Amino acid sequence: MELQGPFKKIIHVDMDAFYASVEQLDDESLRGKPIAVGGSEQRGVVAAASYEARKFGVRSAMSSVLAKKKCAELIFVKPRFERYKEVSQQIRAVFLEYSDLVEPLSLDEAFIDVTVNKKNMESANDIAKEIRAKIFERTGLTASAGISINKFTAKIASDINKPNGQKTIHPSQVLDFLEKLPIRKFFGVGEATAKKMNAWGIFNGRDLKQHTLPFLNQNFGKSGAHFYNIVRGIQHSTVKPDRVRKSVGAERTFEQNITSESFMLEKLNDIGIELEKRLIKSKNKGKTVTVKIKFSDFTTQTRSKTVNHFLQLKADFFPIIEELLYQEEIKKSVRLLGITISNLDHEEEQQSESIQLKFAFYR
């Protein structure tokens, strides 16, 4: 069985070990060596790891202490986000040469809808090759790409031939590809959902496809329809060039664990000052304040409060921070504190129907 068109042509471009690759690009002494961008060797979390470090099992979001245990020769590098933003803008400029429908997911990855493109090229596979070549020519960095009929399949495909490769999932291959896909790879399937699905005998797309929509709705709530559609290659999410930001936050990991609530409040004050700067710079304000507390045993707790007016200045949101901090006694030492403002003041998103045409994905 094949999907019936017309089909979109979606490319997902993902830079290879972006932060680490930028550091190795700018500093020749780091090239070919295992490096981790992020916190110090004693504290913090790995934001990105070079491929040399990944061979030892070092991964992003891993504690620096564990990363060092896995790779004794690991070199820690402080992140330079202004530099990463600068390179990201160069990469974004390449995307825009082919289409205005570019949806950035972060500094190092984006979706591009090339169904109708500025170069009038028929093959999305050829477009992806050109984009990757131009990125390398202008920045010296490699990128990987996935090409398919929707965002989900394209994103999964971009990981298949990493680093510095690409994979096209042609419309005729999509259903077979999704049936073989491990259930943990599907959007919306976290650890808890995966365990629940496994208990029902669902381990891959083929297993998922055996269950009816009523069954999925009954057992997985609002996500049921999503799971039912996505495994059948149905995804209506369009590439949105003006992706709405959902929150603005700031956090800090401490060199030593802290136990005093008054000391925590002092640290939160510093974080609040930084958050106010980010809110003003990004022209955002929101109604929901969340305090994130990560304890020394790496467990995390969040405390939130929503008010009926928008907040942007520290003088307005910090009294809520104090209230949240003291609403429950903190009995363990703390290694990280963060503040997030969400429920932002966005106008309702205007959506327009996109044109769907049938094209050759590759030759």
PyMOL commands that set and color helices and strands:
alter all, ss='L'
color gray80, all
select helices_A, chain A and resi 18-26+28-30+51-54+64-70+81-96+124-139+151-157+174-180+183-185+191-199+205-209+213-220+223-230+261-282+314-326
alter helices_A, ss='H'
color red, helices_A
select strands_A, chain A and resi 10-15+35-38+46-49+75-77+102-106+109-113+143-148+166-168+247-258+286-295+300-311+334-344
alter strands_A, ss='S'
color yellow, strands_A
deselect
rebuild
show_as cartoon
